[in-house]
Amino acid sequence: MKHLSSLPAIAALLALSACGFYKANSDTIVPVAVLNCPHVEVLQQANAVTEFLPGRSDVGAQLTTAQITGVAGSCRPSDDHTTSKVTFKAGFTATNGPANHSQPVTLPYFVAVTSDNRIIAKADHSITLKFGDNANTANADSPTLSIDVPNDDASGTYEVLVGFQMTPDQLAYTAAHPAN
């Protein structure tokens, strides 16, 4: 009797292995979906910003110096594989400047989709960094951001860039005082 009770399990195992054998040797080609995900990066020229009291640029007037510390996320295809959804967060850190007195700072930043050094789309955002009592630094993560891009060969050239939105004066200051 014991030998007969194992027969259904052996039959099921043979049926499953036969299915695998049949598919492996069939002429049917099952298409494999290709996922073309853009690179998500911090734009080097816009990864740091220093804010001062209006009309000043001396150390005593510094409100904050902030950096984008990185981006992390994922990419997945839509159900029909025609688009890919890029989902990510950006990390930020800021130092409390002498003129700030531990007040929260709200900084504008952007997310741009580019291809071949051309901006395809751009969205402006802001991040608020809050300093604790007598804290010298503050950290924050952006909310989760999502972007849909076409899932085709051209999307392999796409990049998603994150950077601080800066005034011409801030750009000039950042270029003259690069972050370490």
C-alpha positions as protocol buffer text, in pm:
chain_id: "A"
residue {
  index: 1
  type: MET
  ca { x: 0 y: 0 z: 0 }
}
residue {
  index: 2
  type: LYS
  ca { x: 278 y: 242 z: 79 }
}
residue {
  index: 3
  type: HIS
  ca { x: 413 y: 211 z: -275 }
}
residue {
  index: 4
  type: LEU
  ca { x: 77 y: 297 z: -430 }
}
residue {
  index: 5
  type: SER
  ca { x: 32 y: 614 z: -224 }
}
residue {
  index: 6
  type: SER
  ca { x: 346 y: 764 z: -374 }
}
residue {
  index: 7
  type: LEU
  ca { x: 227 y: 701 z: -732 }
}
residue {
  index: 8
  type: PRO
  ca { x: 23 y: 1027 z: -759 }
}
residue {
  index: 9
  type: ALA
  ca { x: 324 y: 1229 z: -645 }
}
residue {
  index: 10
  type: ILE
  ca { x: 552 y: 1054 z: -897 }
}
residue {
  index: 11
  type: ALA
  ca { x: 294 y: 1107 z: -1175 }
}
residue {
  index: 12
  type: ALA
  ca { x: 269 y: 1477 z: -1092 }
}
residue {
  index: 13
  type: LEU
  ca { x: 647 y: 1507 z: -1091 }
}
residue {
  index: 14
  type: LEU
  ca { x: 670 y: 1337 z: -1430 }
}
residue {
  index: 15
  type: ALA
  ca { x: 399 y: 1563 z: -1571 }
}
residue {
  index: 16
  type: LEU
  ca { x: 579 y: 1874 z: -1449 }
}
residue {
  index: 17
  type: SER
  ca { x: 913 y: 1759 z: -1585 }
}
residue {
  index: 18
  type: ALA
  ca { x: 751 y: 1671 z: -1917 }
}
residue {
  index: 19
  type: CYS
  ca { x: 611 y: 2023 z: -1941 }
}
residue {
  index: 20
  type: GLY
  ca { x: 954 y: 2169 z: -1884 }
}
residue {
  index: 21
  type: PHE
  ca { x: 1105 y: 1936 z: -2140 }
}
residue {
  index: 22
  type: TYR
  ca { x: 840 y: 2023 z: -2396 }
}
residue {
  index: 23
  type: LYS
  ca { x: 891 y: 2397 z: -2359 }
}
residue {
  index: 24
  type: ALA
  ca { x: 1268 y: 2366 z: -2369 }
}
residue {
  index: 25
  type: ASN
  ca { x: 1257 y: 2175 z: -2697 }
}
residue {
  index: 26
  type: SER
  ca { x: 966 y: 2353 z: -2865 }
}
residue {
  index: 27
  type: ASP
  ca { x: 1002 y: 2594 z: -3154 }
}
residue {
  index: 28
  type: THR
  ca { x: 792 y: 2851 z: -2971 }
}
residue {
  index: 29
  type: ILE
  ca { x: 988 y: 3160 z: -2881 }
}
residue {
  index: 30
  type: VAL
  ca { x: 862 y: 3338 z: -2575 }
}
residue {
  index: 31
  type: PRO
  ca { x: 950 y: 3707 z: -2596 }
}
residue {
  index: 32
  type: VAL
  ca { x: 1137 y: 3844 z: -2300 }
}
residue {
  index: 33
  type: ALA
  ca { x: 1051 y: 4202 z: -2204 }
}
residue {
  index: 34
  type: VAL
  ca { x: 1346 y: 4438 z: -2214 }
}
residue {
  index: 35
  type: LEU
  ca { x: 1351 y: 4708 z: -1950 }
}
residue {
  index: 36
  type: ASN
  ca { x: 1516 y: 5033 z: -2057 }
}
residue {
  index: 37
  type: CYS
  ca { x: 1565 y: 5238 z: -1742 }
}
residue {
  index: 38
  type: PRO
  ca { x: 1723 y: 5581 z: -1738 }
}
residue {
  index: 39
  type: HIS
  ca { x: 2014 y: 5659 z: -1509 }
}
residue {
  index: 40
  type: VAL
  ca { x: 1908 y: 5861 z: -1205 }
}
residue {
  index: 41
  type: GLU
  ca { x: 2187 y: 6088 z: -1084 }
}
residue {
  index: 42
  type: VAL
  ca { x: 2265 y: 6407 z: -896 }
}
residue {
  index: 43
  type: LEU
  ca { x: 2376 y: 6683 z: -1135 }
}
residue {
  index: 44
  type: GLN
  ca { x: 2732 y: 6758 z: -1023 }
}
residue {
  index: 45
  type: GLN
  ca { x: 2712 y: 7131 z: -1103 }
}
residue {
  index: 46
  type: ALA
  ca { x: 2395 y: 7166 z: -893 }
}
residue {
  index: 47
  type: ASN
  ca { x: 2463 y: 6930 z: -603 }
}
residue {
  index: 48
  type: ALA
  ca { x: 2540 y: 7204 z: -348 }
}
residue {
  index: 49
  type: VAL
  ca { x: 2402 y: 7548 z: -271 }
}
residue {
  index: 50
  type: THR
  ca { x: 2487 y: 7821 z: -19 }
}
residue {
  index: 51
  type: GLU
  ca { x: 2223 y: 8072 z: 90 }
}
residue {
  index: 52
  type: PHE
  ca { x: 2301 y: 8413 z: 240 }
}
residue {
  index: 53
  type: LEU
  ca { x: 2103 y: 8698 z: 386 }
}
residue {
  index: 54
  type: PRO
  ca { x: 1970 y: 8914 z: 100 }
}
residue {
  index: 55
  type: GLY
  ca { x: 2235 y: 9133 z: -64 }
}
residue {
  index: 56
  type: ARG
  ca { x: 2529 y: 8977 z: 119 }
}
residue {
  index: 57
  type: SER
  ca { x: 2777 y: 8698 z: 54 }
}
residue {
  index: 58
  type: ASP
  ca { x: 3010 y: 8712 z: 355 }
}
residue {
  index: 59
  type: VAL
  ca { x: 3051 y: 8425 z: 602 }
}
residue {
  index: 60
  type: GLY
  ca { x: 2861 y: 8610 z: 875 }
}
residue {
  index: 61
  type: ALA
  ca { x: 2556 y: 8633 z: 645 }
}
residue {
  index: 62
  type: GLN
  ca { x: 2552 y: 8262 z: 559 }
}
residue {
  index: 63
  type: LEU
  ca { x: 2217 y: 8097 z: 631 }
}
residue {
  index: 64
  type: THR
  ca { x: 2304 y: 7746 z: 516 }
}
residue {
  index: 65
  type: THR
  ca { x: 2513 y: 7533 z: 287 }
}
residue {
  index: 66
  type: ALA
  ca { x: 2326 y: 7228 z: 162 }
}
residue {
  index: 67
  type: GLN
  ca { x: 2411 y: 6925 z: -48 }
}
residue {
  index: 68
  type: ILE
  ca { x: 2217 y: 6656 z: -226 }
}
residue {
  index: 69
  type: THR
  ca { x: 2369 y: 6343 z: -76 }
}
residue {
  index: 70
  type: GLY
  ca { x: 2238 y: 6098 z: -333 }
}
residue {
  index: 71
  type: VAL
  ca { x: 1942 y: 5934 z: -502 }
}
residue {
  index: 72
  type: ALA
  ca { x: 1807 y: 5580 z: -465 }
}
residue {
  index: 73
  type: GLY
  ca { x: 1515 y: 5401 z: -616 }
}
residue {
  index: 74
  type: SER
  ca { x: 1389 y: 5149 z: -865 }
}
residue {
  index: 75
  type: CYS
  ca { x: 1252 y: 5107 z: -1214 }
}
residue {
  index: 76
  type: ARG
  ca { x: 981 y: 4871 z: -1334 }
}
residue {
  index: 77
  type: PRO
  ca { x: 790 y: 4821 z: -1656 }
}
residue {
  index: 78
  type: SER
  ca { x: 420 y: 4893 z: -1696 }
}
residue {
  index: 79
  type: ASP
  ca { x: 189 y: 4596 z: -1745 }
}
residue {
  index: 80
  type: ASP
  ca { x: 205 y: 4632 z: -2124 }
}
residue {
  index: 81
  type: HIS
  ca { x: 583 y: 4707 z: -2119 }
}
residue {
  index: 82
  type: THR
  ca { x: 541 y: 5029 z: -2322 }
}
residue {
  index: 83
  type: THR
  ca { x: 658 y: 5252 z: -2037 }
}
residue {
  index: 84
  type: SER
  ca { x: 885 y: 5223 z: -1736 }
}
residue {
  index: 85
  type: LYS
  ca { x: 812 y: 5381 z: -1399 }
}
residue {
  index: 86
  type: VAL
  ca { x: 1116 y: 5528 z: -1229 }
}
residue {
  index: 87
  type: THR
  ca { x: 1056 y: 5574 z: -856 }
}
residue {
  index: 88
  type: PHE
  ca { x: 1318 y: 5734 z: -631 }
}
residue {
  index: 89
  type: LYS
  ca { x: 1400 y: 5957 z: -336 }
}
residue {
  index: 90
  type: ALA
  ca { x: 1674 y: 6216 z: -300 }
}
residue {
  index: 91
  type: GLY
  ca { x: 1868 y: 6273 z: 20 }
}
residue {
  index: 92
  type: PHE
  ca { x: 1965 y: 6620 z: 146 }
}
residue {
  index: 93
  type: THR
  ca { x: 2187 y: 6756 z: 422 }
}
residue {
  index: 94
  type: ALA
  ca { x: 2243 y: 7115 z: 535 }
}
residue {
  index: 95
  type: THR
  ca { x: 2467 y: 7296 z: 780 }
}
residue {
  index: 96
  type: ASN
  ca { x: 2336 y: 7570 z: 1004 }
}
residue {
  index: 97
  type: GLY
  ca { x: 2504 y: 7898 z: 907 }
}
residue {
  index: 98
  type: PRO
  ca { x: 2595 y: 8177 z: 1152 }
}
residue {
  index: 99
  type: ALA
  ca { x: 2304 y: 8396 z: 1035 }
}
residue {
  index: 100
  type: ASN
  ca { x: 2041 y: 8121 z: 1052 }
}
residue {
  index: 101
  type: HIS
  ca { x: 1995 y: 8064 z: 1429 }
}
residue {
  index: 102
  type: SER
  ca { x: 1863 y: 7707 z: 1382 }
}
residue {
  index: 103
  type: GLN
  ca { x: 1559 y: 7808 z: 1174 }
}
residue {
  index: 104
  type: PRO
  ca { x: 1427 y: 7556 z: 919 }
}
residue {
  index: 105
  type: VAL
  ca { x: 1546 y: 7618 z: 562 }
}
residue {
  index: 106
  type: THR
  ca { x: 1340 y: 7546 z: 252 }
}
residue {
  index: 107
  type: LEU
  ca { x: 1543 y: 7495 z: -62 }
}
residue {
  index: 108
  type: PRO
  ca { x: 1420 y: 7462 z: -421 }
}
residue {
  index: 109
  type: TYR
  ca { x: 1540 y: 7170 z: -630 }
}
residue {
  index: 110
  type: PHE
  ca { x: 1451 y: 7024 z: -967 }
}
residue {
  index: 111
  type: VAL
  ca { x: 1412 y: 6687 z: -1133 }
}
residue {
  index: 112
  type: ALA
  ca { x: 1484 y: 6689 z: -1507 }
}
residue {
  index: 113
  type: VAL
  ca { x: 1460 y: 6417 z: -1768 }
}
residue {
  index: 114
  type: THR
  ca { x: 1728 y: 6465 z: -2032 }
}
residue {
  index: 115
  type: SER
  ca { x: 1840 y: 6290 z: -2348 }
}
residue {
  index: 116
  type: ASP
  ca { x: 2154 y: 6376 z: -2544 }
}
residue {
  index: 117
  type: ASN
  ca { x: 2209 y: 6694 z: -2333 }
}
residue {
  index: 118
  type: ARG
  ca { x: 1853 y: 6810 z: -2409 }
}
residue {
  index: 119
  type: ILE
  ca { x: 1592 y: 6869 z: -2138 }
}
residue {
  index: 120
  type: ILE
  ca { x: 1278 y: 6670 z: -2218 }
}
residue {
  index: 121
  type: ALA
  ca { x: 1086 y: 6748 z: -1898 }
}
residue {
  index: 122
  type: LYS
  ca { x: 1154 y: 6935 z: -1575 }
}
residue {
  index: 123
  type: ALA
  ca { x: 965 y: 6967 z: -1247 }
}
residue {
  index: 124
  type: ASP
  ca { x: 1043 y: 7202 z: -958 }
}
residue {
  index: 125
  type: HIS
  ca { x: 1018 y: 7087 z: -596 }
}
residue {
  index: 126
  type: SER
  ca { x: 1130 y: 7208 z: -255 }
}
residue {
  index: 127
  type: ILE
  ca { x: 1270 y: 7042 z: 54 }
}
residue {
  index: 128
  type: THR
  ca { x: 1258 y: 7173 z: 411 }
}
residue {
  index: 129
  type: LEU
  ca { x: 1543 y: 7086 z: 644 }
}
residue {
  index: 130
  type: LYS
  ca { x: 1481 y: 7139 z: 1016 }
}
residue {
  index: 131
  type: PHE
  ca { x: 1762 y: 7191 z: 1264 }
}
residue {
  index: 132
  type: GLY
  ca { x: 1710 y: 7055 z: 1614 }
}
residue {
  index: 133
  type: ASP
  ca { x: 1799 y: 7262 z: 1920 }
}
residue {
  index: 134
  type: ASN
  ca { x: 2154 y: 7388 z: 1866 }
}
residue {
  index: 135
  type: ALA
  ca { x: 2207 y: 7131 z: 1590 }
}
residue {
  index: 136
  type: ASN
  ca { x: 2470 y: 7211 z: 1332 }
}
residue {
  index: 137
  type: THR
  ca { x: 2330 y: 6981 z: 1061 }
}
residue {
  index: 138
  type: ALA
  ca { x: 1991 y: 6871 z: 933 }
}
residue {
  index: 139
  type: ASN
  ca { x: 1900 y: 6584 z: 704 }
}
residue {
  index: 140
  type: ALA
  ca { x: 1589 y: 6508 z: 501 }
}
residue {
  index: 141
  type: ASP
  ca { x: 1469 y: 6284 z: 221 }
}
residue {
  index: 142
  type: SER
  ca { x: 1240 y: 6399 z: -56 }
}
residue {
  index: 143
  type: PRO
  ca { x: 901 y: 6240 z: -84 }
}
residue {
  index: 144
  type: THR
  ca { x: 897 y: 5944 z: -322 }
}
residue {
  index: 145
  type: LEU
  ca { x: 906 y: 6080 z: -677 }
}
residue {
  index: 146
  type: SER
  ca { x: 781 y: 5886 z: -982 }
}
residue {
  index: 147
  type: ILE
  ca { x: 841 y: 5947 z: -1351 }
}
residue {
  index: 148
  type: ASP
  ca { x: 703 y: 5747 z: -1644 }
}
residue {
  index: 149
  type: VAL
  ca { x: 931 y: 5718 z: -1946 }
}
residue {
  index: 150
  type: PRO
  ca { x: 884 y: 5527 z: -2271 }
}
residue {
  index: 151
  type: ASN
  ca { x: 1028 y: 5176 z: -2258 }
}
residue {
  index: 152
  type: ASP
  ca { x: 1196 y: 5178 z: -2598 }
}
residue {
  index: 153
  type: ASP
  ca { x: 1548 y: 5186 z: -2739 }
}
residue {
  index: 154
  type: ALA
  ca { x: 1563 y: 5567 z: -2722 }
}
residue {
  index: 155
  type: SER
  ca { x: 1493 y: 5566 z: -2348 }
}
residue {
  index: 156
  type: GLY
  ca { x: 1831 y: 5404 z: -2296 }
}
residue {
  index: 157
  type: THR
  ca { x: 1977 y: 5752 z: -2355 }
}
residue {
  index: 158
  type: TYR
  ca { x: 1753 y: 5916 z: -2093 }
}
residue {
  index: 159
  type: GLU
  ca { x: 1890 y: 6047 z: -1764 }
}
residue {
  index: 160
  type: VAL
  ca { x: 1695 y: 6171 z: -1464 }
}
residue {
  index: 161
  type: LEU
  ca { x: 1896 y: 6450 z: -1300 }
}
residue {
  index: 162
  type: VAL
  ca { x: 1835 y: 6602 z: -957 }
}
residue {
  index: 163
  type: GLY
  ca { x: 1988 y: 6936 z: -858 }
}
residue {
  index: 164
  type: PHE
  ca { x: 1931 y: 7254 z: -662 }
}
residue {
  index: 165
  type: GLN
  ca { x: 1746 y: 7531 z: -844 }
}
residue {
  index: 166
  type: MET
  ca { x: 1987 y: 7826 z: -812 }
}
residue {
  index: 167
  type: THR
  ca { x: 2005 y: 8194 z: -894 }
}
residue {
  index: 168
  type: PRO
  ca { x: 2292 y: 8319 z: -1114 }
}
residue {
  index: 169
  type: ASP
  ca { x: 2467 y: 8449 z: -799 }
}
residue {
  index: 170
  type: GLN
  ca { x: 2435 y: 8109 z: -630 }
}
residue {
  index: 171
  type: LEU
  ca { x: 2569 y: 7934 z: -940 }
}
residue {
  index: 172
  type: ALA
  ca { x: 2870 y: 8169 z: -947 }
}
residue {
  index: 173
  type: TYR
  ca { x: 2934 y: 8114 z: -574 }
}
residue {
  index: 174
  type: THR
  ca { x: 2906 y: 7735 z: -610 }
}
residue {
  index: 175
  type: ALA
  ca { x: 3147 y: 7735 z: -905 }
}
residue {
  index: 176
  type: ALA
  ca { x: 3400 y: 7942 z: -706 }
}
residue {
  index: 177
  type: HIS
  ca { x: 3353 y: 7736 z: -386 }
}
residue {
  index: 178
  type: PRO
  ca { x: 3301 y: 7371 z: -487 }
}
residue {
  index: 179
  type: ALA
  ca { x: 3177 y: 7130 z: -220 }
}
residue {
  index: 180
  type: ASN
  ca { x: 3425 y: 6877 z: -86 }
}
